[in-house]
Amino acid sequence: MKKLTPTLFSFAKVYCNLFGHKLRVSKNITNHVHEYTCKKCGMEMTDTADGLLARLTPRFKETNRYLAKIHEKRKRVFFAKAS
């Protein structure tokens, strides 16, 4: 069974629940996939394959690292051939 840990009360979380998150791009993975962080509460989100936003879980972090690695490799090969 999972143990539930109590979360601390935060006015930032209440603000985001009422008015929505203030997301900023924290990391560009590719031209179309980004990681976002909320300015108020610090929640991390990312783009999904559907084009929607989802919480940044360890699985999404791993996927984004892999995508960034592939994207960088393809950019290097493309620019190397163009020169």
C-alpha positions as CSV (number, residue, x, y, z in Angstrom):
1,M,0.0,0.0,0.0
2,K,1.1,3.5,-0.7
3,K,1.7,5.8,2.2
4,L,0.0,9.1,1.9
5,T,2.2,12.0,3.0
6,P,0.5,15.2,4.1
7,T,1.1,18.1,1.8
8,L,1.9,21.6,3.1
9,F,-0.7,24.3,2.7
10,S,0.4,26.9,0.1
11,F,-1.3,30.1,-1.0
12,A,0.4,29.6,-4.4
13,K,-1.4,26.3,-4.9
14,V,-4.7,27.8,-3.9
15,Y,-4.1,30.7,-6.3
16,C,-3.3,28.3,-9.2
17,N,-6.4,26.2,-8.3
18,L,-8.6,29.3,-8.6
19,F,-7.0,31.2,-11.4
20,G,-4.9,28.7,-13.3
21,H,-1.2,28.3,-13.6
22,K,1.2,30.9,-14.9
23,L,3.4,28.6,-17.1
24,R,6.8,29.6,-18.4
25,V,9.0,27.6,-20.7
26,S,11.8,26.1,-18.6
27,K,13.4,23.9,-21.3
28,N,13.1,23.5,-25.0
29,I,13.3,19.8,-25.9
30,T,12.6,20.1,-29.6
31,N,11.0,22.8,-31.8
32,H,7.5,21.5,-30.7
33,V,8.1,19.9,-27.3
34,H,8.8,22.0,-24.3
35,E,8.9,21.7,-20.5
36,Y,7.0,24.3,-18.5
37,T,7.2,25.5,-14.9
38,C,4.5,27.5,-13.1
39,K,5.7,30.8,-11.8
40,K,3.5,30.7,-8.7
41,C,3.5,27.1,-7.4
42,G,6.5,25.5,-9.2
43,M,4.5,22.7,-10.9
44,E,6.3,21.2,-13.9
45,M,4.4,20.3,-17.0
46,T,5.3,19.1,-20.5
47,D,3.7,18.7,-23.9
48,T,2.4,15.2,-24.7
49,A,2.1,13.4,-28.0
50,D,-1.5,14.6,-28.3
51,G,-0.4,18.2,-28.1
52,L,-1.8,18.6,-24.6
53,L,-0.1,19.4,-21.3
54,A,0.6,16.8,-18.6
55,R,2.4,16.8,-15.3
56,L,6.1,16.2,-15.7
57,T,6.6,12.7,-14.2
58,P,9.9,10.8,-14.1
59,R,8.7,8.8,-17.2
60,F,8.1,12.0,-19.1
61,K,11.5,13.4,-18.0
62,E,13.2,10.3,-19.3
63,T,11.3,10.5,-22.6
64,N,12.1,14.2,-23.0
65,R,15.8,13.5,-22.4
66,Y,15.8,10.9,-25.1
67,L,13.9,13.2,-27.5
68,A,16.4,16.0,-26.9
69,K,19.3,13.6,-27.5
70,I,17.8,12.5,-30.8
71,H,16.9,16.0,-31.8
72,E,20.5,17.3,-31.2
73,K,22.0,14.4,-33.1
74,R,19.8,15.0,-36.1
75,K,20.5,18.8,-36.1
76,R,24.3,18.1,-36.0
77,V,24.0,15.6,-39.0
78,F,21.9,18.0,-41.0
79,F,24.2,21.0,-40.5
80,A,27.3,18.9,-41.2
81,K,25.9,17.8,-44.6
82,A,24.8,21.3,-45.4
83,S,28.4,22.7,-45.0
